[in-house]
Amino acid sequence: MRSGTSSDWTKKTWIASGCPDPGRSTRPHFSQRKPELEPNPGCTLVAPPSSAFYSPEMQSPPESLCTALSEIVGSEACLSRPEELFVYACDGLTLDPTTPGLVVLPQTTEQVSAIVKECRRHGTPFVPRGAGTGLSGGAHAASNAVVIELSRMKAILEVNVPDRIAVVQPGLVNVDLSSAVARHGLFFAPDPSSQMVCTIGGNVAENSGGPHTLKHGATSDSVIALEVVMPDGEVVRIGSQTGYGPGYDLVGAFTGSEGTLGIVTEISVRLQPLPDGVETILGIFPDVVSACHAVSQVVRSGLVPAALEIIDQRTIEVVEDSAYAAGLPRDAGAVLLAELDGARCALKDQLERVRALCLEAGASDVRVAQDDEERALFWRARKGSFGAMGRLAPDLYVHDAVVPRARLPEILAKVSAIAESYELTIANVFHAGDGNLHPIISFDRRDEDELRRVLAAGSEILEACVAVGGVLTGEHGIGKEKQEFMKLLFSDDDLDAMKRLRRAFDPAGVCNPDKIIPLTRGCVESAPSAREAPDELVP
Amino acid sequence: MNDASRRERLASLKAALDPDLVSDVGSQEIAGVRPSMCVTPSDGASLAVVLAGLHERELSALIQGGGTRMNLGNVPRPVDVLLSTAGLRGVRRFEPDDGVIEVAAGTPVVEVQEVVAAGGWQLPLVAPGLASTVGGVIASAAPGPRNLGLGPVRRAILGLEVVMASGERTRCGGQVVKNVTGYDLAKLYTGSLGTLGVIESAWLRLEPTPRTSCVRVIEFSQTSRALELGVEVSRRTSARACALLSPEICRRVGLPHSLAAAWMLVAEFAGEVAEVRQDAAFVEAAGGASPESAEGEDSRIWFDRIGTELIAEPEANGLRARIAVRPSKLAACCAPLLKGDTRLVVMPGMGLVYAEFPGSGSHAGGPRAVEDAISDAREAATIAGGDLVLEALPVECKHGHDVFDDCGPVQSIAAALKREFDPRDVLNPGRFTGAL
């Protein structure tokens, strides 16, 4: 798959790590495109190339492993032909595809355990995968790795209505759980935009959020217990359905670990009651900054909306030209989609307060959804934004970063300036209520210069977010995409602490290796021991 | 390490530290151990120096915040130093427009509450006592009644600065309310009783101050009806706290009750005016009434008092056990406990049963009586499929028991974490599950 000499590798990691500044952060530059990258006009989501190290000596898994895995799952569920493996070369991050060595599709926890044990016996790393909708390359697997795809484990094992708990398998599609429990007046709160496709297991891996995270929390707020196949193949149960199990919060540490601490095979989640009432409001603003000010005022006022989403003018234009058109005013600088839920008796007063705050912040109009149909229309425009963008160009880069809410206007101005400096068009649709940005860049990766500018702009956006107290990701995770950017935010000691957690679960380092933690150290001077090379792979 | 060597190393540590940080600890026992000296770092840098010094000399420390939950957990193995976080004090940054705050770990929660209240916010950490510190509440993560409405402790934490057992200063998380950047170490440190690192500071999420609040009470003679309505009341949208109290507990918190009452339900509602009124009316329709000081800020006294009860020493050197169950199993859990002098506080919405077995009456004082009480508590937890913690009992009765439930195979993961984060057993040795 990938070839090169040691010196080629050294050059790439040097470029990836950049020149260290004094203090905690370094400045990665992902401006070099890997020369062997083929144009792929069919892909719509990309991200900067990572500095992942692919050993020239990496071999495909041995034939004996393929035989052993076929005996566990059946030959039809053990994929080894190139045309079968090609499908698994990437997830939602389509840059830097790497075809895995093997793919297996287990149906039971026992099969997953047996698969992991066989992989360990053969010294082969493995990568769990759900629906493959992740946007940070978390499910990418090297040519020597086995992908363990969990989509066949999709049952709802139990719905405990009195205790408001559901027990599900990892391959269950997110929206299918809420659909199944709706008749009991319950729902599963995390609602990422990909919820029609993404799996609960993937939600656990990424600690997925969505527009309603603002009030109802992310996946970690809903998960109470897990059955996990550990990286040595043993099956353990962590957490408790009571919510107060003994010991360390292993469920909390596991959720969001991006499939690097083990493979989840059963998930116990808290369900929430469907709200008594819902009000959805669309504020029309002359620009994004005034919409952001409205958000700040709503947050400051003590209201806790279920969602606060902003769509900018560029996105409005694209959406209104697409199948997701919702009648948004094309001349609006931005729209704010605010949703309130809770006791019906209290909603009208809250709605009027939001209306007043929007008007005070400069809204020219505030529309209230009159019925469920209109509410669904407002949301279709929001949730269809990314899909609408797909018409503009062969490739789409969906950024993900979080800043303090009060800094949103400043950062959006910065994003705009960065776009202008790199001669790019950046659209913004984002979870304003929790400061979670999604700058979106449409481009054509076959234009090498444009790709270089897109990646450079992405780096500057992340640096700008971190500079105002923000973080690298609110939803998409680190995966491969941003692992070297971790040095922007964390010192070597901070990262060492994360490695300690990882080693406690996976001392052999075989479970989805080479994700999250940078593969290179940061500032040489801050490393525990001096090194001569400008950078070095972290063992 | 023999005693002489240990004394030498301790002397070496003392000589290496700023004398202003070192004080005498007296001869009293703390949490069942007698540290030789007290060290109170003044900031994160000096905390790092102290921990590095302990690590290097293979000495150990008992970590103390406000001292309100020192008896939580197992009796530690003998420790050399009492490490107090009292010197890590103060609000570092308050961002009222963003609803977040950064606080040094040794700051009392009540002080932080005063600061944020001035900005229209409340800190969603439940302080068991006036001296309870932010770091201590995070490290113990013991639930309080208001966690029903405020959410668990872990939800309040956005980021932590933690000094490792070997002295490195680290941070995890951040100051924003949504974050999946790297591993969520903050969740690991929360509730770890200081056994993986010492919290230096915390970024915390704030909740808006509710527009109004009130308390309503109902008496019950039947346990089943009390539990059933208790769960229902707990699930009202503005329910911030809900507890069922047995008669003796009512007496202690000053709630008058009729002789026929087996239970008193106390519910605190807080939020938007209309929803609080609606929820209060629900309780009134079920036979509820307003106690004294039932409205607004005054109504806080009831759950402040109930919270204080939950950390008080059990009567006559008895036992207090906390059993966590699914709400549907509350009746099964309570049934075997409703005998003799056992006093109960049940938080039905959270599935928590606090059982106090006094050291007198049917469980006459002394170690043997506490053993019986422990058996009763374990039996109730087993019947209901619950998770048991022996929260308070005489130190001499802790020996030979793990106050936490058996973690089973997962204990090996916990042990691996302890080895990774604190390989020399510097921090609170023996205090956590499985004597970690």
Interface residues (C-beta under 8 A of the other chain):
Chain A: N160 P162 D163 I165 E206 N207 G209 T213 G217 A218 S220 D221 M230 E234 V236 R237 I238 S240 Q241 T242 G243 Y244 G245 P246 G247 Y248 D249 L250 V251 G252 A253 T255 G256 S257 P273 D276 S296 V299 R300 S301 G302 L303 V304 G342 A343 C345 A346 D349 Q350 V402 V403 P404 R405 A406 H431 D434 G435 N436 G469 G470 V471 L472 T473 G474 E475 H476 G477 I478 M486 L489 F490 S491 D493 D494 L495 D496 A497 M498 R500 L501 R502 R503 A504 F505 P507 I516
Chain B: E95 P96 D97 D98 G99 V100 G120 A141 P143 G151 P152 R154 R155 V162 M164 E168 R169 T170 R171 C172 G174 Q175 V176 V177 K178 N179 V180 T181 G182 Y183 D184 L185 K187 L188 T190 G191 S192 L196 G197 E207 P208 T209 R211 R235 T237 S238 G271 E272 V273 A274 E275 R277 Q278 D279 R322 A324 V325 R326 P327 S328 M350 G351 L352 G386 D387 V389 F404 D405 D406 C407 G408 P409 V410 Q411 I413 A414 A416 L417 R419 E420 F421 F432 T433 G434
